[in-house]
Amino acid sequence: MARATAWSGQHDGPVVLQAGGKVLVAGGADATGAALGQAAVYNPADDTWTPTSTQPSPRRLHTVTRLADGRVLITGGLTAPTSPALASAELYDPTTGSWTPAGTMKQARWGHSAVLLPSGKVLVAGGTAARSTGTTRALRSAELFDPAATTDAQRWTPAADMTDARTGHPAVVLQGGKVLVAGGTAPVGTAQDPALAFCELYDADRDAWTPTGNLVHPRALHQATPLSATAVLVTGGRAPGASEDGTFDPLSRRTAERYDLTTGVWTPVRDMDAGRARHRAVPFGAGKVLVIGGTGGGDEAGYRSVALYDAGTDTWTVRPGLGTGRWALAAAVLPDNRVLVTGGVTRSGLAAADPAVTELTASSEIFTGSGA
């Protein structure tokens, strides 16, 4: 990539475009935490990055979702660590390489989730918003984007509120169009927001949320990845009580657990070799998940390690590591089953040469192992 970038959200990309397996990345943060107004497309056929013809508005902690017609929706986010949330949305058209406005959400938010429903609509849920007092709050609200709407006023409509407010959570679409949201955080005014174990399901046919089984361990900064149409693997996350200033480093969670849609129950699976948070996890073959990079907290150095989970045998296999250790990275599975990894944070805090300076990378790598 032309510019070093970090992506710290659960749903901020990248997405694989339908034409030729190209990959779009958009927005993100620079080393100061400021949002970037940039977008670029990776072409695996010739191993090149090309900026889009127009750029999206600067935003970080936003969402990026590919629509059924191949366009890409970007929503919400922040422009700077202390800025108010964005309510704006934009659409990317891969046939023209350009961005156009996509209306305004009912609620400005960052750290939210956004997933494509079988109906072709996009469900946006939760996230963070600012209070008038200058503090922040997690949101219960949800809304739907309809790409078939003919006017901006019709594009965004309210959906049922979640049972519980949350932010920084992953969301996964399962069989029957059910959407699982798992864990995350809820600001309570303390130095670090507590992790949540509470999970719930959205039913698009009834426009309703219902509680489902709780995680075995409360989790934040974790990943949730589908194993099948009815099963989800959750990995890692920030350890309880971990300090952001580096004075206490208990390591992030080694644990992983599996959700079964038919029973609504979470079950522990075999632990990873080492704990990690701020990593990426992508489907990599039938019933398999590839976990990439991350960090343990405290020293904030990016991990090079990569591990493959096989649900059929409940085993983790160490895979060849990254050339550059990184967290807050972007990862996407290409159509030929290779995995693109780009950007991310290599060091920050006590791990950096200057603890006040966060070190990012613009480098990209391709993982070529088999997921069969």
Backbone hydrogen bonds in HBPLUS format (Angstrom, degrees):
<---DONOR---> <-ACCEPTOR-->    atom                        ^
c    i                          cat <-CA-CA->   ^        H-A-AA   ^      H-
h    n   atom  resd res      DA  || num        DHA   H-A  angle D-A-AA Bond
n    s   type  num  typ     dist DA aas  dist angle  dist       angle   num
A0344-GLY N   A0005-THR O   2.69 MM 339  5.88 169.0  1.70 161.4 162.3     1
A0006-ALA N   A0029-ALA O   3.02 MM  23  5.23 151.5  2.10 144.1 152.3     2
A0029-ALA N   A0006-ALA O   2.93 MM  23  5.23 160.1  1.97 147.9 154.6     3
A0007-TRP N   A0328-ALA O   2.88 MM 321  4.97 169.6  1.89 138.6 139.0     4
A0064-VAL N   A0011-HIS O   2.69 MM  53  6.13 144.4  1.82 167.5 162.8     5
A0015-VAL N   A0024-LEU O   3.10 MM   9  5.45 157.3  2.16 148.5 155.2     6
A0024-LEU N   A0015-VAL O   2.85 MM   9  5.45 162.9  1.87 165.7 167.6     7
A0017-LEU N   A0022-LYS O   2.61 MM   5  5.27 153.2  1.68 154.4 163.3     8
A0022-LYS N   A0019-ALA O   3.46 MM   3  6.43 168.9  2.48 125.9 127.2     9
A0023-VAL N   A0042-TYR O   2.96 MM  19  4.99 156.2  2.02 138.4 146.1    10
A0042-TYR N   A0023-VAL O   2.72 MM  19  4.99 159.8  1.76 147.5 153.0    11
A0025-VAL N   A0040-ALA O   3.03 MM  15  5.63 161.5  2.07 163.2 169.1    12
A0040-ALA N   A0025-VAL O   3.03 MM  15  5.63 153.7  2.11 151.0 158.5    13
A0027-GLY N   A0038-GLN O   2.82 MM  11  5.33 165.6  1.84 160.5 160.3    14
A0028-GLY N   A0059-ARG O   3.02 MM  31  6.31 154.6  2.09 152.3 157.0    15
A0036-LEU N   A0028-GLY O   2.86 MM   8  5.56 143.6  1.99 154.7 154.3    16
A0030-ASP N   A0034-ALA O   2.96 MM   4  5.63 152.3  2.04 152.7 160.7    17
A0033-GLY N   A0030-ASP O   3.03 MM   3  5.36 160.9  2.07 113.7 119.8    18
A0035-ALA N   A0079-THR O   2.88 MM  44  4.72 166.4  1.90 136.2 134.2    19
A0052-THR N   A0039-ALA O   3.11 MM  13  5.81 158.2  2.16 130.6 132.2    20
A0041-VAL N   A0050-THR O   2.82 MM   9  5.25 161.5  1.86 141.5 145.6    21
A0050-THR N   A0041-VAL O   2.90 MM   9  5.25 151.1  1.99 138.0 147.3    22
A0043-ASN N   A0048-THR O   2.86 MM   5  5.42 161.3  1.89 159.0 165.4    23
A0047-ASP N   A0043-ASN O   2.83 MM   4  5.59 116.1  2.24 145.8 164.3    24
A0048-THR N   A0043-ASN O   3.35 MM   5  5.42 152.4  2.43 134.1 139.6    25
A0053-SER N   A0097-GLY O   2.81 MM  44  5.32 125.9  2.10 132.7 148.2    26
A0060-ARG N   A0078-LEU O   2.81 MM  18  5.22 136.6  2.00 139.1 153.0    27
A0078-LEU N   A0060-ARG O   2.79 MM  18  5.22 147.2  1.90 143.0 154.1    28
A0111-GLY N   A0061-LEU O   3.03 MM  50  5.22 170.1  2.04 143.0 145.9    29
A0063-THR N   A0075-THR O   3.14 MM  12  5.33 146.8  2.25 142.2 150.2    30
A0075-THR N   A0063-THR O   3.07 MM  12  5.33 149.0  2.17 135.4 144.0    31
A0065-THR N   A0073-LEU O   2.84 MM   8  5.15 159.4  1.88 149.7 156.8    32
A0073-LEU N   A0065-THR O   2.75 MM   8  5.15 165.9  1.77 157.1 155.4    33
A0067-LEU N   A0071-ARG O   2.71 MM   4  5.37 173.3  1.72 159.6 162.0    34
A0070-GLY N   A0067-LEU O   3.10 MM   3  5.37 164.3  2.12 112.6 115.8    35
A0072-VAL N   A0092-TYR O   2.98 MM  20  4.94 154.9  2.05 137.4 144.7    36
A0092-TYR N   A0072-VAL O   2.75 MM  20  4.94 157.0  1.81 144.2 152.2    37
A0074-ILE N   A0090-GLU O   2.91 MM  16  5.29 162.8  1.94 155.9 159.1    38
A0090-GLU N   A0074-ILE O   2.93 MM  16  5.29 155.4  2.00 148.3 155.5    39
A0076-GLY N   A0088-SER O   3.11 MM  12  5.77 146.0  2.23 162.9 173.3    40
A0077-GLY N   A0109-ARG O   2.91 MM  32  6.14 170.9  1.92 147.5 150.6    41
A0086-LEU N   A0077-GLY O   2.88 MM   9  5.41 149.0  1.98 156.5 159.8    42
A0083-SER N   A0080-ALA O   3.05 MM   3  5.10 167.9  2.07 113.9 117.8    43
A0109-ARG N   A0086-LEU O   3.22 MM  23  6.04 150.9  2.31 144.4 135.7    44
A0105-MET N   A0087-ALA O   2.78 MM  18  5.05 167.2  1.80 155.8 151.4    45
A0089-ALA N   A0103-GLY O   3.25 MM  14  5.85 133.0  2.49 174.0 161.7    46
A0102-ALA N   A0089-ALA O   2.81 MM  13  4.95 153.0  1.88 132.7 125.4    47
A0091-LEU N   A0100-THR O   2.77 MM   9  5.31 162.3  1.80 159.4 165.7    48
A0100-THR N   A0091-LEU O   2.89 MM   9  5.31 149.3  1.99 143.9 154.0    49
A0093-ASP N   A0098-SER O   3.03 MM   5  5.72 163.2  2.06 163.0 167.6    50
A0096-THR N   A0093-ASP O   3.17 MM   3  5.68 144.7  2.30 112.9 121.4    51
A0097-GLY N   A0093-ASP O   2.74 MM   4  5.64 138.6  1.91 153.3 166.9    52
A0110-TRP N   A0128-THR O   3.06 MM  18  5.21 142.4  2.21 134.1 145.4    53
A0128-THR N   A0110-TRP O   2.61 MM  18  5.21 148.7  1.70 150.8 162.3    54
A0168-GLY N   A0111-GLY O   2.82 MM  57  4.83 161.9  1.86 142.4 147.0    55
A0113-SER N   A0125-ALA O   3.05 MM  12  5.35 164.2  2.07 151.3 156.5    56
A0125-ALA N   A0113-SER O   3.04 MM  12  5.35 153.0  2.12 134.9 141.8    57
A0115-VAL N   A0123-LEU O   3.06 MM   8  5.45 150.9  2.14 140.4 147.7    58
A0123-LEU N   A0115-VAL O   2.91 MM   8  5.45 155.0  1.97 162.8 163.0    59
A0117-LEU N   A0121-LYS O   2.83 MM   4  5.50 174.7  1.83 171.0 172.4    60
A0120-GLY N   A0117-LEU O   2.93 MM   3  5.49 165.1  1.95 121.7 126.7    61
A0122-VAL N   A0145-PHE O   2.98 MM  23  5.02 155.5  2.04 138.3 146.3    62
A0145-PHE N   A0122-VAL O   2.90 MM  23  5.02 155.2  1.96 141.1 149.4    63
A0124-VAL N   A0143-GLU O   2.89 MM  19  5.34 177.1  1.89 166.7 167.7    64
A0143-GLU N   A0124-VAL O   2.87 MM  19  5.34 154.7  1.93 151.0 158.3    65
A0126-GLY N   A0141-SER O   2.98 MM  15  5.69 153.9  2.05 160.7 168.9    66
A0127-GLY N   A0166-ARG O   2.95 MM  39  6.16 159.3  1.99 145.9 150.9    67
A0139-LEU N   A0127-GLY O   2.90 MM  12  5.46 145.9  2.02 153.1 153.8    68
A0129-ALA N   A0137-ARG O   3.01 MM   8  5.59 156.9  2.06 157.8 165.3    69
A0137-ARG N   A0129-ALA O   2.88 MM   8  5.59 155.7  1.94 164.4 171.3    70
A0131-ARG N   A0135-THR O   2.71 MM   4  5.33 172.8  1.71 153.2 151.8    71
A0134-GLY N   A0131-ARG O   3.12 MM   3  5.45 164.6  2.14 110.5 115.1    72
A0166-ARG N   A0139-LEU O   3.30 MM  27  5.95 154.1  2.37 138.1 132.5    73
A0162-MET N   A0140-ARG O   2.73 MM  22  4.94 170.4  1.74 152.4 149.3    74
A0159-ALA N   A0142-ALA O   2.97 MM  17  5.15 164.4  1.99 128.4 123.3    75
A0144-LEU N   A0157-THR O   2.82 MM  13  5.37 166.9  1.84 163.3 167.7    76
A0157-THR N   A0144-LEU O   3.05 MM  13  5.37 157.0  2.10 147.2 154.6    77
A0146-ASP N   A0155-ARG O   2.88 MM   9  4.96 151.1  1.96 136.7 146.3    78
A0149-ALA N   A0146-ASP O   3.19 MM   3  5.60 167.0  2.20 114.3 118.3    79
A0154-GLN N   A0151-THR O   3.09 MM   3  5.40 138.8  2.27 104.5 115.3    80
A0155-ARG N   A0152-ASP O   3.16 MM   3  5.09 143.4  2.31  96.7 107.4    81
A0167-THR N   A0185-THR O   2.95 MM  18  5.40 136.2  2.14 144.4 155.7    82
A0185-THR N   A0167-THR O   2.89 MM  18  5.40 157.7  1.94 152.5 159.8    83
A0182-ALA N   A0170-PRO O   3.39 MM  12  6.11 153.8  2.46 154.3 160.5    84
A0172-VAL N   A0180-LEU O   2.90 MM   8  5.24 151.5  1.98 143.9 153.3    85
A0180-LEU N   A0172-VAL O   2.85 MM   8  5.24 163.2  1.88 157.8 156.0    86
A0174-LEU N   A0178-LYS O   2.68 MM   4  5.19 172.0  1.68 164.9 167.3    87
A0177-GLY N   A0174-LEU O   3.07 MM   3  5.67 131.5  2.32 144.6 144.6    88
A0175-GLN N   A0229-ALA O   2.75 MM  54  4.98 152.4  1.82 161.8 152.7    89
A0178-LYS N   A0175-GLN O   3.49 MM   3  6.11 172.8  2.50 113.7 115.7    90
A0179-VAL N   A0202-TYR O   3.04 MM  23  4.95 153.1  2.12 134.9 142.8    91
A0202-TYR N   A0179-VAL O   2.84 MM  23  4.95 150.5  1.92 134.8 144.7    92
A0181-VAL N   A0200-GLU O   3.05 MM  19  5.67 164.6  2.07 164.1 168.1    93
A0200-GLU N   A0181-VAL O   3.20 MM  19  5.67 154.3  2.27 149.0 156.4    94
A0183-GLY N   A0198-PHE O   3.40 MM  15  5.75 152.7  2.48 135.7 143.2    95
A0184-GLY N   A0219-ARG O   2.98 MM  35  6.12 164.7  2.00 159.1 163.2    96
A0196-LEU N   A0184-GLY O   2.87 MM  12  5.43 143.0  2.00 151.3 151.4    97
A0219-ARG N   A0196-LEU O   3.01 MM  23  5.74 159.6  2.05 138.0 131.6    98
A0215-LEU N   A0197-ALA O   2.83 MM  18  4.76 166.8  1.85 143.4 142.9    99
A0212-THR N   A0199-CYS O   3.15 MM  13  5.68 167.0  2.16 130.7 128.9   100
A0201-LEU N   A0210-THR O   2.88 MM   9  5.41 163.7  1.90 155.5 159.1   101
A0210-THR N   A0201-LEU O   2.92 MM   9  5.41 152.9  1.99 148.8 157.7   102
A0203-ASP N   A0208-ALA O   2.84 MM   5  5.39 161.7  1.87 158.7 164.9   103
A0207-ASP N   A0203-ASP O   2.77 MM   4  5.61 117.9  2.16 141.9 160.5   104
A0208-ALA N   A0203-ASP O   3.24 MM   5  5.39 153.7  2.32 135.5 142.7   105
A0213-GLY N   A0264-GLY O   2.99 MM  51  5.21 126.9  2.28 132.5 147.3   106
A0238-ARG N   A0220-ALA O   2.71 MM  18  5.59 159.7  1.75 157.0 164.4   107
A0278-ARG N   A0221-LEU O   3.15 MM  57  5.37 159.3  2.20 140.0 146.4   108
A0223-GLN N   A0235-THR O   3.23 MM  12  5.42 151.4  2.31 145.3 153.0   109
A0235-THR N   A0223-GLN O   2.95 MM  12  5.42 153.2  2.03 147.0 155.4   110
A0225-THR N   A0233-LEU O   2.84 MM   8  5.25 162.0  1.87 150.0 155.6   111
A0233-LEU N   A0225-THR O   2.81 MM   8  5.25 172.2  1.82 156.3 155.9   112
A0227-LEU N   A0231-ALA O   2.84 MM   4  5.27 168.0  1.85 130.6 134.6   113
A0228-SER N   A0231-ALA O   3.35 MM   3  5.13 157.8  2.41 134.9 130.5   114
A0261-LEU N   A0230-THR O   2.84 MM  31  5.00 176.7  1.84 155.0 155.6   115
A0232-VAL N   A0259-TYR O   3.15 MM  27  5.06 147.9  2.26 130.4 138.6   116
A0259-TYR N   A0232-VAL O   2.81 MM  27  5.06 160.3  1.85 148.1 155.0   117
A0234-VAL N   A0257-GLU O   2.87 MM  23  5.40 168.7  1.89 163.8 167.2   118
A0257-GLU N   A0234-VAL O   3.05 MM  23  5.40 153.7  2.12 144.6 152.3   119
A0236-GLY N   A0255-THR O   3.20 MM  19  5.87 146.1  2.32 164.9 172.7   120
A0237-GLY N   A0276-ARG O   2.90 MM  39  6.17 160.9  1.94 141.3 147.6   121
A0253-ARG N   A0237-GLY O   3.01 MM  16  5.49 159.6  2.05 153.2 158.0   122
A0242-ALA N   A0239-ALA O   3.21 MM   3  5.66 159.7  2.26 136.5 134.4   123
A0276-ARG N   A0253-ARG O   3.19 MM  23  5.98 141.9  2.35 139.6 132.9   124
A0272-MET N   A0254-ARG O   2.84 MM  18  5.11 168.0  1.85 156.9 152.8   125
A0269-VAL N   A0256-ALA O   3.10 MM  13  5.70 172.6  2.11 134.6 134.1   126
A0258-ARG N   A0267-THR O   2.82 MM   9  5.22 163.0  1.85 145.0 149.0   127
A0267-THR N   A0258-ARG O   2.82 MM   9  5.22 153.9  1.89 143.2 151.5   128
A0260-ASP N   A0265-VAL O   3.14 MM   5  5.70 150.5  2.23 145.2 153.6   129
A0263-THR N   A0260-ASP O   3.25 MM   3  5.62 138.6  2.44 106.0 115.9   130
A0264-GLY N   A0260-ASP O   2.69 MM   4  5.54 145.2  1.80 155.9 168.1   131
A0277-ALA N   A0295-THR O   2.81 MM  18  5.45 146.4  1.92 150.4 161.3   132
A0295-THR N   A0277-ALA O   2.86 MM  18  5.45 146.3  1.97 149.2 159.7   133
A0328-ALA N   A0278-ARG O   3.12 MM  50  5.57 169.8  2.13 152.3 155.1   134
A0280-ARG N   A0292-ILE O   3.14 MM  12  5.28 162.1  2.18 148.1 153.4   135
A0292-ILE N   A0280-ARG O   2.75 MM  12  5.28 166.5  1.76 166.6 169.5   136
A0282-VAL N   A0290-LEU O   2.96 MM   8  5.39 154.4  2.03 146.3 151.2   137
A0290-LEU N   A0282-VAL O   2.87 MM   8  5.39 165.9  1.89 164.2 163.2   138
A0284-PHE N   A0288-LYS O   2.95 MM   4  5.28 166.8  1.97 128.9 128.5   139
A0288-LYS N   A0285-GLY O   3.16 MM   3  5.30 155.4  2.22 131.9 124.9   140
A0311-ALA N   A0287-GLY O   2.89 MM  24  5.38 170.4  1.90 173.7 171.8   141
A0289-VAL N   A0309-TYR O   3.04 MM  20  5.18 150.3  2.13 137.1 145.9   142
A0309-TYR N   A0289-VAL O   2.81 MM  20  5.18 170.6  1.82 156.8 158.6   143
A0291-VAL N   A0307-ALA O   2.81 MM  16  5.26 173.8  1.81 167.5 168.7   144
A0307-ALA N   A0291-VAL O   2.99 MM  16  5.26 157.6  2.04 145.0 152.3   145
A0293-GLY N   A0305-SER O   3.06 MM  12  5.57 143.1  2.20 160.6 171.9   146
A0294-GLY N   A0326-ARG O   2.98 MM  32  6.15 165.9  2.00 145.0 147.7   147
A0303-TYR N   A0294-GLY O   2.78 MM   9  5.38 157.8  1.83 158.1 160.2   148
A0299-ASP N   A0297-GLY O   2.96 MM   2  5.82 124.5  2.28 111.8  95.7   149
A0351-ALA N   A0299-ASP O   3.10 MM  52  4.98 125.0  2.41 144.9 142.1   150
A0348-SER N   A0300-GLU O   3.07 MM  48  5.39 126.6  2.37 131.5 145.5   151
A0302-GLY N   A0346-THR O   2.80 MM  44  4.77 165.3  1.82 142.1 138.3   152
A0326-ARG N   A0303-TYR O   3.14 MM  23  5.60 146.7  2.26 134.2 125.6   153
A0322-LEU N   A0304-ARG O   2.69 MM  18  4.62 159.9  1.73 142.9 143.0   154
A0319-ARG N   A0306-VAL O   2.93 MM  13  5.35 175.1  1.93 143.6 143.3   155
A0308-LEU N   A0317-THR O   2.87 MM   9  5.12 162.8  1.90 145.2 150.7   156
A0317-THR N   A0308-LEU O   2.87 MM   9  5.12 150.5  1.95 139.1 148.9   157
A0310-ASP N   A0315-THR O   2.95 MM   5  5.49 158.5  2.00 159.1 165.8   158
A0313-THR N   A0310-ASP O   3.31 MM   3  5.75 139.8  2.48 107.3 115.9   159
A0314-ASP N   A0310-ASP O   2.78 MM   4  5.58 121.8  2.12 143.9 161.7   160
A0315-THR N   A0310-ASP O   3.31 MM   5  5.49 151.4  2.40 136.9 143.1   161
A0327-TRP N   A0345-VAL O   2.88 MM  18  5.16 142.5  2.02 136.0 148.0   162
A0345-VAL N   A0327-TRP O   2.62 MM  18  5.16 165.4  1.64 160.8 163.3   163
A0330-ALA N   A0342-THR O   3.03 MM  12  5.36 161.9  2.06 162.6 166.6   164
A0342-THR N   A0330-ALA O   2.97 MM  12  5.36 156.7  2.03 147.2 152.1   165
A0332-ALA N   A0340-LEU O   2.94 MM   8  5.25 149.5  2.03 144.1 153.3   166
A0340-LEU N   A0332-ALA O   2.80 MM   8  5.25 158.4  1.85 165.6 162.9   167
A0334-LEU N   A0338-ARG O   2.73 MM   4  5.31 162.8  1.76 157.9 163.1   168
A0337-ASN N   A0334-LEU O   2.90 MM   3  5.31 152.7  1.98 125.7 126.2   169
A0339-VAL N   A0367-PHE O   2.99 MM  28  4.95 157.0  2.04 137.3 144.4   170
A0367-PHE N   A0339-VAL O   2.81 MM  28  4.95 163.3  1.83 145.0 150.2   171
A0341-VAL N   A0365-GLU O   2.88 MM  24  5.19 164.5  1.91 158.4 158.6   172
A0365-GLU N   A0341-VAL O   2.75 MM  24  5.19 157.0  1.80 152.1 158.3   173
A0343-GLY N   A0363-SER O   3.10 MM  20  5.84 148.0  2.21 154.0 163.7   174
A0361-THR N   A0344-GLY O   3.03 MM  17  5.84 146.2  2.14 162.7 166.6   175
A0346-THR N   A0359-GLU O   2.80 MM  13  5.66 159.4  1.85 151.7 158.7   176
A0347-ARG N   A0359-GLU O   3.41 MM  12  5.19 163.1  2.44 133.5 136.7   177
A0359-GLU N   A0347-ARG O   2.80 MM  12  5.19 168.3  1.81 160.6 164.1   178
A0351-ALA N   A0348-SER O   3.26 MM   3  5.55 144.9  2.39 135.8 129.3   179
A0352-ALA N   A0349-GLY O   3.19 MM   3  5.75 153.8  2.26 114.3 121.0   180
A0357-VAL N   A0354-ASP O   2.80 MM   3  5.44 169.1  1.81 130.3 134.1   181
